[in-house]
């Protein structure tokens, strides 16, 4: 028991009660950092005779902070700003003046509690551990230079955090909550959204050769971001033409305007209506990205996608569109045997079935065609990507054409692979020894 300082003991006891009294922001203390913090308070108050359990608890707390690359103060503020609770969810959808008063009072209470916990930083905890365990010196304190900007720095400076409720509601309304506030890109996996920490960094400026397709997709995305009705888009055509890269580049171009990208694999398409409903009412705009889309003749998965593309009794959310890529214009595989002859003794309305298959791709409001790159387009892409490489235009063109002949043919993907190889080759072996 912490007996060296009665004031410290009383403070620890008070902080424990405060932590237990949280009404809406319990999630702040439920991650690794939060649980090790609560456990450390407990062991400081009731440590054993030699203090080993207290030292172990401090070690767990230190490791949790180091793993998160945050100080206790940074962690606490970030958890508040990304919290997913009834207040933060409702604040995204309603004006502050329309929020239930009981909810606002509860947030004021929780913010005052969290302010008390914020002031109990790692340096204070280290001193308490030293007293509880009778060490000659206090344990090492985890610290790093803060990187926060904006509300993350102004918020802690308030004398009373309870006064920041309205500003906090405005922050949620602009930036969202939970995963949507932490990540730009997501993957639907195992029935839930999983954040992608390191999304593809491809930029629109690096993609050349299909200008009208790019312009049409950018314009449609601008409609989405502006709150206008945007169309679902099918990008189909030659392999390696940059269809997927173009969609992923939109995220890097517009994430600062609250655009988010959700990748859904073909096997997860039956969950598409569930995904869309989860996105309804949040402030971000979403592109659901389905790559390399096609269906076998007996595959009913496309029916779930039809519900999202065409809608049902539930109104379509205005903040969600589907962008799908495919190498096939007609997404559902069709055979000549599918086309019924008059004397067939199979399906009575066989033509209806065939038309359903053929018309599925028509449910995309915008279809962008990516034809195979000709030599001029291929070399244009190569020259654009090689802007910072010290090589003569003649050598570059010769090597690029040689590469395309020996490898995967002319395409944007082939151009990128060629440039990546050329850069590495020049860096490692020099310009006189590179071989393609």
HELIX and SHEET records of a PDB file:
HELIX    1   1 UNK A    6  UNK A   20  1                                  15    
HELIX    2   2 UNK A   26  UNK A   29  5                                   4    
HELIX    3   3 UNK A   32  UNK A   45  1                                  14    
HELIX    4   4 UNK A   52  UNK A   68  1                                  17    
HELIX    5   5 UNK A   72  UNK A   81  1                                  10    
HELIX    6   6 UNK A   86  UNK A   91  1                                   6    
HELIX    7   7 UNK A   96  UNK A   98  5                                   3    
HELIX    8   8 UNK A  101  UNK A  118  1                                  18    
HELIX    9   9 UNK A  122  UNK A  133  1                                  12    
HELIX   10  10 UNK A  151  UNK A  154  1                                   4    
HELIX   11  11 UNK A  155  UNK A  157  5                                   3    
HELIX   12  12 UNK A  161  UNK A  164  5                                   4    
HELIX   13  13 UNK A  165  UNK A  175  1                                  11    
HELIX   14  14 UNK A  178  UNK A  182  1                                   5    
HELIX   15  15 UNK A  204  UNK A  206  5                                   3    
HELIX   16  16 UNK A  211  UNK A  225  1                                  15    
HELIX   17  17 UNK A  243  UNK A  254  1                                  12    
HELIX   18  18 UNK A  255  UNK A  257  5                                   3    
HELIX   19  19 UNK A  266  UNK A  271  5                                   6    
HELIX   20  20 UNK A  272  UNK A  279  1                                   8    
HELIX   21  21 UNK A  302  UNK A  310  1                                   9    
HELIX   22  22 UNK A  336  UNK A  338  5                                   3    
HELIX   23  23 UNK A  350  UNK A  359  1                                  10    
HELIX   24  24 UNK A  360  UNK A  363  5                                   4    
HELIX   25  25 UNK A  375  UNK A  385  1                                  11    
HELIX   26  26 UNK A  393  UNK A  406  1                                  14    
HELIX   27  27 UNK A  412  UNK A  429  1                                  18    
SHEET    1   A 7 UNK A 192  UNK A 196  0                                        
SHEET    2   A 7 UNK A 185  UNK A 189 -1                                        
SHEET    3   A 7 UNK A 259  UNK A 263  1                                        
SHEET    4   A 7 UNK A 285  UNK A 290  1                                        
SHEET    5   A 7 UNK A 320  UNK A 326  1                                        
SHEET    6   A 7 UNK A 233  UNK A 237  1                                        
SHEET    7   A 7 UNK A 366  UNK A 370  1                                        
END                                                                             
